[in-house]
Amino acid sequence: MSDGYSQWMTASNANEMSNQHTMQALSWRRLYLARAKLKASSRTSALLSGFAMVAMVEIELDKNTPEGLLIAFSIITTLVVAVHLLALMISTCILPNIESVSNLHSIGAVQESPHDRMHWYIEMAWIFSTGIGILLFLAQMAILAWVRFHDMSTSAPIASTVIIFPVVIIFVAFAVHFYRQLIAHKYERSTRGLAELESMANDLVVVSTRNNSTVQSV
């Protein structure tokens, strides 16, 4: 009987260690995903906000430019810079704390990373940089064409707007399709995880029942 009990204890400890390693592996996966998102957000935001600032500073304006175009251009440029700098600020504040943990060679070090607590801030930076920020940048390109070429030719800004409009539609369609596929993938993974947890719970109940019967026999 003692041999059966020791085997049960060994199997229980092995299962517990396996579960802990699985949870830590999932946490490491979330950490690396958060780090990748923050790096992409910081690079994209720095690049596009720089382009927007250069466009505002280097553009040549004349007195014949309609005031409505100037107001629209100044508003959209300010929004582009503000949105991307907000995403850049979030990435700059959170990324060093995640990088410092990701460079450690310890499985349990993932618990020191703030990537789970700061999940919503990371997602906000990702959406601002790769979603809203890019849409605003495309809108700025269309308005910039009107400001720059309105007194030379109306065909040039019209052509620019006609090109950008379907690009915006494709961009939005891809973003919606991408997030729907991502949500479906996460739902499937969660369903599989719940099924595995239920199977593990059933196994623990069976092992516990065997343990009780073993102890009573002893």
MOQUI-V291669 format. One record per backbone hydrogen bond with DSSP energy under -0.5 kcal/mol. CO is the residue of the C=O (numbers start at 0). NH is the residue of the N-H. E is the energy in kcal/mol with one decimal. If there is no record, write none. Layout:
co->CO nh->NH e->E
co->CO nh->NH e->E
This chain:
co->0 nh->4 e->-2.3
co->1 nh->5 e->-2.4
co->2 nh->6 e->-2.1
co->3 nh->7 e->-2.0
co->4 nh->8 e->-2.3
co->5 nh->9 e->-2.3
co->6 nh->10 e->-2.4
co->7 nh->11 e->-2.5
co->8 nh->12 e->-2.5
co->9 nh->13 e->-2.1
co->10 nh->14 e->-2.4
co->11 nh->15 e->-2.4
co->12 nh->16 e->-2.5
co->13 nh->17 e->-2.2
co->14 nh->18 e->-2.3
co->15 nh->19 e->-2.3
co->16 nh->20 e->-2.3
co->17 nh->21 e->-2.1
co->18 nh->22 e->-2.3
co->19 nh->23 e->-2.3
co->20 nh->24 e->-2.2
co->21 nh->25 e->-2.1
co->22 nh->26 e->-2.1
co->23 nh->27 e->-2.4
co->24 nh->28 e->-2.1
co->25 nh->29 e->-2.1
co->26 nh->30 e->-2.0
co->27 nh->31 e->-2.6
co->28 nh->32 e->-2.1
co->29 nh->33 e->-2.5
co->30 nh->34 e->-2.5
co->31 nh->35 e->-2.3
co->32 nh->36 e->-2.3
co->33 nh->37 e->-2.4
co->34 nh->38 e->-2.3
co->35 nh->39 e->-2.4
co->36 nh->40 e->-2.6
co->37 nh->41 e->-2.5
co->38 nh->42 e->-2.3
co->39 nh->43 e->-2.5
co->40 nh->44 e->-2.7
co->41 nh->45 e->-2.2
co->42 nh->46 e->-2.1
co->43 nh->47 e->-2.6
co->44 nh->48 e->-2.4
co->45 nh->49 e->-1.4
co->46 nh->50 e->-2.1
co->47 nh->51 e->-2.4
co->48 nh->52 e->-2.1
co->49 nh->53 e->-2.3
co->50 nh->54 e->-2.4
co->51 nh->55 e->-1.9
co->52 nh->56 e->-2.2
co->53 nh->57 e->-3.0
co->54 nh->58 e->-1.1
co->58 nh->60 e->-0.6
co->61 nh->64 e->-1.4
co->65 nh->69 e->-1.7
co->66 nh->70 e->-2.6
co->67 nh->71 e->-2.5
co->68 nh->72 e->-2.6
co->69 nh->73 e->-2.6
co->70 nh->74 e->-2.4
co->71 nh->75 e->-2.6
co->72 nh->76 e->-2.3
co->73 nh->77 e->-2.1
co->74 nh->78 e->-2.3
co->75 nh->79 e->-2.3
co->76 nh->80 e->-2.4
co->77 nh->81 e->-2.7
co->78 nh->82 e->-2.8
co->79 nh->83 e->-2.2
co->80 nh->84 e->-2.4
co->81 nh->85 e->-2.0
co->82 nh->86 e->-2.1
co->83 nh->87 e->-2.3
co->84 nh->88 e->-2.5
co->85 nh->89 e->-2.3
co->86 nh->90 e->-2.3
co->87 nh->91 e->-2.5
co->88 nh->92 e->-2.0
co->89 nh->93 e->-2.1
co->90 nh->94 e->-2.4
co->91 nh->95 e->-0.6
co->93 nh->96 e->-0.6
co->93 nh->97 e->-1.5
co->94 nh->98 e->-2.9
co->95 nh->99 e->-2.1
co->96 nh->100 e->-0.8
co->97 nh->101 e->-2.5
co->98 nh->102 e->-1.3
co->100 nh->103 e->-1.7
co->105 nh->108 e->-0.9
co->106 nh->109 e->-1.0
co->107 nh->110 e->-1.4
co->108 nh->111 e->-1.8
co->109 nh->112 e->-1.3
co->113 nh->117 e->-2.6
co->115 nh->118 e->-1.2
co->117 nh->121 e->-2.2
co->118 nh->122 e->-2.4
co->119 nh->123 e->-2.2
co->120 nh->124 e->-2.4
co->121 nh->125 e->-2.1
co->122 nh->126 e->-2.6
co->123 nh->127 e->-2.7
co->124 nh->128 e->-2.2
co->125 nh->129 e->-2.5
co->126 nh->130 e->-1.8
co->126 nh->131 e->-1.8
co->127 nh->132 e->-2.2
co->130 nh->134 e->-1.9
co->131 nh->135 e->-2.5
co->132 nh->136 e->-1.9
co->133 nh->137 e->-2.3
co->134 nh->138 e->-2.2
co->135 nh->139 e->-2.2
co->136 nh->140 e->-1.9
co->137 nh->141 e->-1.8
co->138 nh->142 e->-2.3
co->139 nh->143 e->-2.8
co->140 nh->144 e->-1.8
co->141 nh->145 e->-1.5
co->142 nh->146 e->-2.5
co->143 nh->147 e->-2.6
co->144 nh->148 e->-2.3
co->145 nh->149 e->-1.3
co->148 nh->151 e->-0.8
co->148 nh->152 e->-2.6
co->152 nh->156 e->-0.7
co->153 nh->157 e->-1.6
co->154 nh->158 e->-2.6
co->155 nh->159 e->-2.2
co->156 nh->160 e->-2.4
co->157 nh->161 e->-2.6
co->158 nh->162 e->-1.9
co->159 nh->163 e->-2.4
co->160 nh->164 e->-2.4
co->161 nh->165 e->-0.9
co->162 nh->166 e->-1.1
co->163 nh->167 e->-2.4
co->164 nh->168 e->-1.9
co->165 nh->169 e->-2.8
co->166 nh->170 e->-2.6
co->167 nh->171 e->-2.6
co->168 nh->172 e->-2.7
co->169 nh->173 e->-2.7
co->170 nh->174 e->-2.4
co->171 nh->175 e->-2.6
co->172 nh->176 e->-2.5
co->173 nh->177 e->-3.1
co->174 nh->178 e->-2.4
co->175 nh->179 e->-2.1
co->176 nh->180 e->-2.4
co->177 nh->181 e->-2.4
co->178 nh->182 e->-2.5
co->179 nh->183 e->-2.3
co->180 nh->184 e->-2.4
co->181 nh->185 e->-2.5
co->182 nh->186 e->-2.4
co->183 nh->187 e->-2.3
co->184 nh->188 e->-2.4
co->185 nh->189 e->-2.5
co->186 nh->190 e->-2.5
co->187 nh->191 e->-2.4
co->188 nh->192 e->-2.4
co->189 nh->193 e->-2.6
co->190 nh->194 e->-2.2
co->191 nh->195 e->-2.3
co->192 nh->196 e->-2.5
co->193 nh->197 e->-2.6
co->194 nh->198 e->-2.2
co->195 nh->199 e->-2.6
co->196 nh->200 e->-2.5
co->197 nh->201 e->-2.3
co->198 nh->202 e->-2.2
co->199 nh->203 e->-2.4
co->200 nh->204 e->-2.2
co->201 nh->205 e->-2.2
co->202 nh->206 e->-2.7
co->203 nh->207 e->-2.8
co->204 nh->208 e->-2.3
co->205 nh->209 e->-2.2
co->206 nh->210 e->-2.5
co->207 nh->211 e->-2.5
co->208 nh->212 e->-2.2
co->209 nh->213 e->-2.3
co->210 nh->214 e->-2.9
co->211 nh->215 e->-2.4
co->212 nh->216 e->-1.7
co->213 nh->217 e->-2.1
